[in-house]
Amino acid sequence: MQITLFIAAAILYAVCALLPARRGAVVSSVTALAWVMHGAALWPDMLANGTLRVGFAFMLSAALWISVAAWWVENRNFALDGMRRMVMPFAALAAILPPLFPGSLMPVQDQSPAFGWHVAVAVLAYSTLTIAAFHAVLMAFQEARLHTRSAASGWLSSAIDQLPALLTMEKLLFRMIGIGFVLLSLTVLSGIVFSEQLFGHALRWNHKNVFALLSWILFAALLAGRRWRGWRGKTALRFTLAGFAALALAYVGSRFVFEVVLHRGFV
């Protein structure tokens, strides 16, 4: 049943990506239905019988599930239909990954309550910064389009033309980064302060922690540069994408290597 829901959600996400912008009500309805199916398949499998299913596929799927919700809410306040063309294909891919890469089960019934909060905040931080990365990529295309004299046509050009003004996109970007940075700070802080309580050992400087801290430093530098140096444009986009890349390597990238390349379980 869950596999059927994952596949149905992926199909609906793909359909949503192809629907024309003028069918706004249909787009909203299909998105909501796909999102409900995705969540109904994902969370019971991820959290069941006192265990937590961990793995790059589930982390990525959860991040895109929340990202779709963030787009749906933001699209009601701003004209972000162009972003739908980018988010939905990734959501469709993320929806079919969990059945293909089931990850491994981690017992959590004896874990401290702080562990649950740590995982929840980490997923929210990753999801928020994922949608910020989508914003940054679209802004890069949008800025490049402004400097192109020829009137390009096609799927991507149509999506870019449906975006709000670049200044509005930049405002949304930094709002997402600000929220994501707060959540990432809580994730890093809880991991440092409660490491032994959460994971049964003191904080280790492994690849995951190093990349997570590097991501935090990059986003902190971006927000500080924005506040005191007025950073924007290409500088802001580079820092955003670099910070997201480091964050992706911190968990999803490392878990992919362990599970798919090395065929190892939870580490």
LOLO-901327 format. One record per residue (C-alpha): residue in one letter; x, y, z. Coordinates in steps of 0.001 Angstrom, whole numbers, plus 500000, padded with zeros to 6 digits. Each point is the difference from the previous one (the first is absolute). Example, Ala and Ser with C-alpha at 12.3 -4.5 7.8 and 13.67 -1.06 7.14 Angstrom:
<recs>
A512300495500507800;S501370503440499340;
</recs>
This chain:
<recs>
M500000500000500000;Q502780502442500911;I501867499264496770;T496808500747498079;L499633503321501822;F503636500927499275;I499528499248496294;A496646501829499850;A501540503051501697;A502908499993497535;I497618499825497028;L497872502850501358;Y503093502148500637;A501083499391496394;V496525500892498727;C500065503142502122;A503301501055498430;L498451499761496516;L496710501770500652;P499698503472498433;A500156503012502290;R496483501093499081;R498604496893501722;G500822501381503426;A497165498282501878;V500853496633498450;V503700500468500782;S499182500775503631;S497675496989500328;V502406497553498359;T502855501292502145;A497955499557503182;L498964496457499036;A503566499002499090;W501303501515503233;V497453498095502133;M500802496698498258;H503727500613500336;G499686500733503724;A497657497044500584;A502606497670498490;L503109501657501449;W499369500645503668;P498402496686501116;D502941498205498404;M502557502421501430;L498586499957503548;A498600496639501064;N500206497585502943;G502508502012502018;T502495500282497150;L501188502704497655;R500756499042496405;V503126501880498997;G501586500356496603;F500717502501497266;A496775499130498131;F497756500660502996;M501828503193500958;L499776501296496440;S496369498949499658;A499052501707503273;A501849503164498965;L498164500193496668;W496676499223501699;I500441503046502221;S501370502040497092;V496825499348497994;A497943501231502937;A502188503109500267;W499555500703496270;W496229499469500223;V499698502494502875;E502337502567498428;N498255499718496637;R496785501191501605;N501712503262500968;F502379500466497062;A499913498933496348;L502425497098500234;D498521497751497339;G503361499983498237;M501528498259503001;R497427497209499684;R501681498913496769;M503228499374501932;V498737498722503365;M497470497445498740;P502364497853497877;F502387499739502967;A497056499170502284;A498916497263497572;L503493498504500075;A500197500274503795;A496628498256500368;I501171496817498271;L503398499761501707;P498912498514503386;P498663496722498525;L503207499621497978;F502391500873502870;P498307498987503294;G502928501030502192;S500242498430503457;L498062500002503255;M501284501758503103;P498360499213503389;V498788503202501667;Q497686498800502779;D502806500300502560;Q501349503282498630;S499706503295501820;P497057502227498960;A502665502457498815;F500862497580497209;G496572500327498408;W500214503791500080;H503507499878498547;V498859497870497037;A496857502086499404;V501886503303500034;A502728498552497759;V497426498925497396;L498315503417500149;A503358501768499612;Y500965497846497035;S496587500493498377;T499982503772500446;L503477500370498553;T499067497650497152;I497227502340498883;A502455502903500449;A502367498206497619;F497183499721497439;H499454503743500410;A503703500662499424;V500161497889496832;L496929501686498536;M501383503429500903;A503232499155498188;F498013499080496875;Q497846503093500452;E503010502297500250;A501630498384496967;R496758500465498057;L500035503717500768;H503408500316498350;T499012497984496919;R498829502094497088;S498391497198498016;A496493498952500967;A500458496351500866;S497099497576500009;G499353496623501548;W499065498335503264;L502664501675502147;S499513503435498501;S496261499758500563;A500575499043503643;I502391502915500513;D497562502455498447;Q497369498959502545;L502191500870502991;P499606503190502056;A502439502883499573;L503615499245500892;L499861502244503091;T496954498108501268;M501761496694499405;E503011501293501918;K497770501023502906;L498450496523500077;L503434498390499749;F501372501765503052;R496837499332501957;M500405496282499297;I503706500128500830;G499290501834503264;I497486497363501098;G502229497164498831;F503025501458501770;V498138500153503326;L498927496367499587;L503496498943498926;S501481501823503016;L497666498062502303;T500991496769498262;V503732500654500336;L499656501260503580;S497940497010501131;G502477497680498308;I502916501633501864;V498414500481503422;F498043496756500191;S502213497751497879;E500615497418502695;Q496357500039501093;L498721499816496432;F502446497543498441;G501713498290502946;H503431501489499359;A501752503347500061;L499982502151496895;R502217498560497289;W501564502060497238;N498875497720497211;H499016501015496463;K496367500619500964;N500782502404502841;V502748501777498056;F497764500653496980;A497072501035502200;L502204502513501807;L501437501228496687;S496449500560498722;W499138501954503153;I503110502189499566;L499150500733496355;F496414501003500762;A501136502044503011;A502531501814497790;L497297500634497394;L497560501498502500;A502753502086501612;G501170501198496576;R496433500863499083;R499528501939503247;W503253501955500099;R501368499928496445;G496786499963497990;W500821496742498210;R497528499068497294;G499875498727496431;K502598497470498935;T501854500106503321;A496862499063501911;L499158497254497512;R503480498485500192;F499954499912503807;T496492498510499997;L500871497193497613;A503345499320501718;G498292499831503400;F497319497670498666;A502601497786498297;A501888499638503280;L496767499176501816;A499063497423497364;L503408498355500383;A499604500001503772;Y497217497431499968;V498437499078496663;G503317499750498169;S501737498019502721;R497009497693500493;F499861499384496242;V503643498917500034;F499464497705502999;E496787498416498711;V500456499822496232;V503764499963499474;L501247498238503141;H496776498071500778;R500240500793503709;G497199500666502440;F499526502740502564;V503247501642501115;
</recs>
